[in-house]
Amino acid sequence: MPPPTSLLSASLTPLSPYTFAEVRGGRLRGRVNATTGMRSFLGIRYAAPPLGDLRWREPLPEPGWAGTADALEYGSVCLQNPLFGWNSIENRGNMSEDCLFLNVVAPPPRPQPYPVMVYIHAGEFHFGSGADRESDVPHFATDVILVSFNYRLGVFGFAGADDLRDRTPFGGTGNYGVHDQRAALGWVRSSIGAFGGDASNVLVWGESSGGTSVALHLVSPRSHGLFHKAILQSPGVTQVKSLADAQLNYRYTLAALLSRGSPGCVSGGGYATFPETRLKSWGGGVVGRAANVSLAQARAACDAAAACRGFTLERRGESGAFNATLHAAAAPIFDVRAREGGAASVPAPFSYLKAAREGSAGVECLLRASAAALVNVTDYLPRDDSFETNGFAPVVDGRDMRTTLVDQVAEGRFSHGVPVLLGSNLDEGTIFMQLSPPLPCANASNASFAAWAEAMFGVETAAAVVAAYQKLRAPLPQCSTHRPPPGGRTGGGGAAAAE
């Protein structure tokens, strides 16, 4: 019989702070919360790093590892602008293209398997991560397993063009971030049992663009069977792009990379055209102006200026002449109707950028571009939706997404056997109205407000919007840099951005 001191010593030995799980890639070491018994496994690789020639391809399975891999810290966040986006983004100092990681938080082991909740983060398809405070909610329940994950964002996840079709086995394009999400769901199906989860009882849940993502999986036959219930929280069901819009963004991306001297980018000769857009330059980006010129004269002026990479034409009056603003480098480019609230009666400007060669040369340009240059392009591409938001988003490519979400649901092409909970956040639209075209200035007439509504919501919806806001106070609010919602308080006069 051992001495009492040994018994006392054994009884006081602390429990191990670690826990282990065997998943399809190998053995993992996670952490146990000493108070709650909750188990966390962070930064688990669920797919191969999408680097080099694996850019703009469907993700490959994660490489296995020998021994035990630590799953104690969040993995790298997918590349995005670190100065903007959600304040809740954690770990934003640790960003990388090598970012396909997921996290598992599980209650203490029990005989019965736990149901599983998989959360897809928000962020307009160009911000956020599975390590956001919105995603990291392991303590809201103790009877489910929570999985959160990263997926490729911006140009890395949603660049769409016909040039890229042969990089996927089924000829799709533009939905690489959605493929990442599907790969994460596949990992859950194969490995969640190692944490005590029930692979036959998986709920997928997302908010905003995460909710849009859930809708995409509901209508995609390639995602059927990977989950069994769904929650769509404030989904943007129109937050998808036509292939034509995606092709426009691709053309801008190549032109922007060419203008920055990115390796592998080759001049295509001539100019790429971007209708109803205006280039914006700050810090000396304007290299010249020309009044009352034709398109040919504007092109000749840009060709003659060594620093000129593009120009914007704006028609003045009813004459056939334009005013041209010449720009150095590929300046940020904005959709006039969306960002500036241009009235339909005013001829919209057109922008032109020196074009890069497309086809195989365009793909080579993308593959050889630096990550930093691509992040910059993600921030400065044409805006062609109703808000001042990034233009990269899932693409109606005719393959992975055959038609729009609205059309597919109307045609009954979705997972009918999956229960769905659909809702929206209270008053969520208020914040997005700040990103809308600016309201008419002080003392504006009802006609001006109607024009604003038409620019914001489109002709078909404008009449209903005006009718809904007939009780607005008069006069309408002053212009404001905040661009407040109708009837909201303003902070005084606004300032126009300098070209």
N, C-alpha and C positions, 0 to 999 in steps of 0.2 A: 504494500500500500504506500503510495507516495506521501511525502510529508504534507501537512496542511498548507504550508506556504506555497507548494506547487499547485494545490487545488485553488487557492486564493488567486495565485498568479494567472491561472487559466481562465478563471471566471471574469477577470478584469481585462483580458485581452480584447481589444476593440475588434469589431467586425470589419472585414475588408471593405474599403470604399469602392471597390471595383466589381464589375459584373462582366460576364462574357457571353458571346453568342457566336454561333457558326452559321454564316450566310454563304451564298453561292460563290463569293470571291475568296472566302477564307475565314479565319477566326478574328473576332473583334473584341477589344476591351473597352467597356463603357464605364460609367460612373453611377454610383448609388447615392441617393440623398439620404443621409443618416437619419433625418427626422421623419420623412414621409415614405421612404422606401422606393420612391419613384426612380426608375432607371433611365438614363439618357445615353444615347449613342449618337455622337455628332460627327459631321464631316465624313460620312460614308460615301465612298465613290460608287455611283450606280451606272456609270458608262465610261468609256474610254475618253481621255482628254480630246476635245474637238480642235486639234491643232494641225498646222500645216495643211496637208492635202485633205484632212478630215473637216476642214472648214466647209460649211454649206453642204454637208452631207447628213444623212440620218446617223444618230449616234450608234457606235458599236458597243457591244457588251464590255463591262469593265474588266481590265486584266486582273487575274487572281494574284494573290500574294502568299509568300511563305511565312510561316510563323504566325504571330499575333500582331495585328495592326491596332494602334490606338485610335479610338473614336471619342476623344475627350474634348476636342475643340471644333468650332465651326470651320468648314472648308472655305476656300476663296469664294468671294461674291463674283457673279458674272459682270463683265465690263459694262460700265455706264458712267455718266458724268458724275463725279464725286461731289460737285458743288451744288447740284440741284436734286430734285426728287424728294422722297419722303424723309422727314426728320427721324422717322423710326428705323431707318436703315442702319443696322449695326455692322461692324466689321468692314465699313466702306473703305478703310485704308488698306484692306487686303483684297484686291481685285485682280482677276486673271481670266484669260480665256479658258484656262484649265479650271472649270468651275462646276462641273456636273456632280454635285454632292447632295446628299439628303441627310435628314436627321430623324431619329426615332426616339420618342419619349413614351415609356411604358410603365404601368403600375407594377407592383410586386407580383411575382409569379403566383398563379393559382391553377387549379386543375382544369377549369373551363377556359377555352380560348376567349380572348377579348375581341370585341368588334374594333374595326380600324377606321380612323378618319384621316384622309389625305388632303392636306390644304395646299391650294395653288395661290401663290401670293399675287397681290395687285401691283400696279405701277405702270399702266398704259403700255405694257409690252416693252418698256425701255428703262424702268427703274425697279428696284426691290430685290428681295432675296428670301430664301427660306430661313434666314437668320434675323429677319425683321422682327420688331416687337409685335407686329400684328400676327406674324407667323408663329412666334415663340410663345405659345400659350399652353404649356404643358400642365398647368395646375388648375385649369378650368373644370376638369373632370378627372376622376380617379378610376373610372370603369371603362375607358377606351384607350387604345394606342393611337398616338398622334404621329403622323409623318408629314414633314415639310421638306421642300427641296428647291434648288436653283434650276433655272433653265435659261438658255441663251436669249439675249435681249437685243433690241435695236437692230442694226444692220447685221449683226452676227446671227441673230435668230430669225429674221424676217425679211432678208433681201430676196426679192423675187424677180426672176427674169427667165425668158426662154433659154438664154445662154446656159442657165444652171440646171436645166431639166435632166441632162444625162448624168448628173451627179447623184441622182436617187434611183433606186431600182425600178420604180414604177413611173418615172417621168414627172414627178411633182416638182414644185418650186415654191419657195417663200415661207415655208411653215416648219422650219428647223427647230424653233423653240417648242412648237406643238409636238414634234417628234420626241424631243427631250422629255416632255411631260409624259408621253406615252411610255417611254423607256422607264421612267421612274415608277409608273403604275405596274409595268411588267416586273420590275424588281420587287415591288411589294407583293405581287402574287407569288413569286418564287421564294422569297426570303422572310416574309413577316412572321411565319410560323416559328422562326428561331427566337422571337421575342414573346411568344405566347399569343400571337395574333391569329385571327380567323381569316384566312385568305378568301373564304366564301362569303364574307360579310364586310365589304369595303365600301365606305361612303367617300365620295370625292366632293370637295367643297371649295369654293373660291369666291372672292369678292372683287367687284369691278372687273378689270381685265382678267382676273382669276375666274370670275363667274363666266365671262365670255369664253374662257378656255374650257370650262366645264361644258358649256353648250356645244363647243366644237367636238368634244369627245362624245357627247350624246348623239350627234348626227353622223359621226364617222364610223363606218363598219370596222375599221382597223382598231378601234378602241373598245368595241363591244366585248363584254365578258371580263374586262379588267376591273370593273367596279359594279356595284349592285344598287346603290342609292346615290342621290345627287342633291346638293344644295347650291343654288345660284343666288348670290347676294349682290344686288345692284349690278347685274351684268350689262355690258354694253353690246347688245346683240347686233347693232349695226357697226360695231368697231372692227370691221374687216375691210380689206382693200380689194378693189378689182385688179386684175392682172395689168390693165393699162396704167393704173396708178402706181403699182409696184414697178412696172417697167420705167416709168418716169423717174422714180426714186433711184433705180439702178443706174439710169443714164446720168443723173446728177452725181451719184457716188463716183462713177468713173471720171467724170469731168473734174470733180473736186480733187480726187487723188492725182489726176494728171497735172492740175494746176500747182499742186504742192510738190511736184517732182517725185512722186512715189515710184519706186523701182518697178519695172515691168509694165508700166502704163505707156501706151503708144498713142500718139495723136491720130485722130481719125480724119482730120481735115474738116474744115467747116465748123458749124456751130450746132449744138443741141438746143432745141427750143422748149421753153417752159411757159405755156400760156397762163394768163391771169396771175402772174407772179411778179414780185419786185425784189431785186437784189438790195440788200442792206449792208452798208459798210461803215465801220467806225474806225477811228484811229488812222486817218489818212488813206483809207481804202479806195476812195474815189480818185481816179487818175485823169479824168477829163469830162467835159460836158459839151454837147453840141445841140444847137437849136435848129428847128425847122429842117431836118434832114430826112432822107429816105432810109429804108432798111439797108440798101446797098451802101449808102454813104456811111451809116453807122458801123457796118461791118468793116469797111475800109479804114475808118478811124481807129477801130480797135486793133486791126491788123497792123496799122502803122505805129501803134504805141507798144513798145516792148513789154511794158508792165501790165498791159490790159489782158485780162483773162475772160471778160464777159461784159455785157451791157444790158441795160433795161431801156426799152422804148415806151414812151407814153405819148399818145395822140393828144394834141391840143386843138380843140374845136373840131370843125367838120372837114378841115383840109386833109390832104393825104400825107402831110408832113408830120414828123415826130420830134420830140425832144429826147435826146439820148444821154444816159449817164454811164460812163465807162468805169469799170471796177478792176482793181488788182486782185488776183487770186480768185478762188471760187467763194464769193461772199455768201453769208447766210441768205437763203431764198425763201420768201414767204408767199403764201396764197393770199391774194388781195381781198377776195370776197370774205374769207374766213377771218383773217387777222385784222384787216383794216375797215371792214364794213362798207366796202365800196358800193355805191348805189348802182343798180342795174343799168341806169341810163348813162352812166359815165363809161366811156370806152376803157376797158381794162388794159393795163400794161402787159407787155410780153418781155421775158428775159431770155438772154442767149448766153451760153457758155461755150468756150472752145471745147469741142467734143473729143472724147477718147474713142479709140477703136473698140468695137464690141466683138461678139463672137468669142473664139478661143482666147484672143488677146484680152478681152474684157475679163474673162475668168482668171487669166494669169495676173492681171492688174489687181484683182481682189485678193488672190491667194498670197501675193508678195507684199501687200500693204502692211504697214505696221499696225499694231493694235491701237496705238494712240491716234493715228490718222483716221482709223475707222470709227473710233469713239467720237472724234470731232465731226465726222460726216453725219453720224447719227443725230447730232445736235442741230446741224445746219442744212437739213434737206427740205424740200418743198412741203409746206403744210397744206393739205388738201381736205381736211375735215373741218368741222364747225368750231373747233377749239384750237387754242394756241398750243397744240401738242405735237409730239413727234409723229411723223408720217409712216414709220415702219409698224406694221401690224400683220396679223394673219392674212393670207392671200387666197382669194377665190381662184385657184389655179386650174380648175377643171378635173383634178385628179383627187388629191386628198380632201379638198373642199370643192365639191362639184358646182354648187351655186351658193348664194348667200345663206346665212343662217335662217333668216326670215322665210325665204323661199323653201328651204328644206323642211322646216317645221310645217309650213302650210301644206306641203305635199305629203306630209306624213312620214318623211324619211328620218326617223330617229329611233332610239331604243325605247320601244313601247313598254317593255317589262321593267323599266327602272323607275321607282318612285322618285318624284322631284319635289323639292321645297323651293319655291321661288319668292323672293322678296326684295325690298329696296330699303336703303337707309333713309331715315326721315330727313327731309329738307336737303338731301345731298346735292341737288341741282344748284343750290345757292352759290356754292364755292365755284362751280364750273362756269357760272354766268360771269364771273370776274375774268374768265379767259375768252369771253365772247367778243365780237366786234364792239367797239366803243359805242355807248349810247349817244344820241343826238345831244348837242350842246344846250346851254341854258336857253329857256324860252322857245324851245323847239316846238313845232306844231305837231298835231296828231298825225299829219301826213309824214312828217319826218320820222315819227316813231314807227309808222307803218313801213317806211322804207327800211328802217333798222331791223324790224321783225322779218322782213322779206330776206334781207342779207343774212340774218342769223338762222332762220328756220326754213327758208325756201318759200316760193310763191304759194304752193298748195296749203301750207300750214299757217302762213302769216295772218290770214284773216281770222282764224280761230284764236291766235295769240293776242291780236289786237282786241278782239271781243272780250277775252278773259281779263284784260288789263284796262278796261274802260274806267275803272275807279282810281287810276293813278292820280296822284296829286298834280296840280299845275302850278308853275311850269315844271317841265321835266327836269331831272337833276342836271347839274352842270357837268361838263366833261371832267373826267378824272383819270389819273394814271391808274387808279384801282379798277376802273371799268366796272362799277357796281351794278347789281341787278336793278331792273326797273323799280323806281320808287325808293331805292336805298339811299343812304346818306353818302355824300361824297366829301372828298378832302380838298376841294377847290379846283382851280383850273388845271388842265392837263398839259403835258408837254409832248410835242411830236418828236419822234426819233429822227435824228439827223441822218441823211444819206451820206 
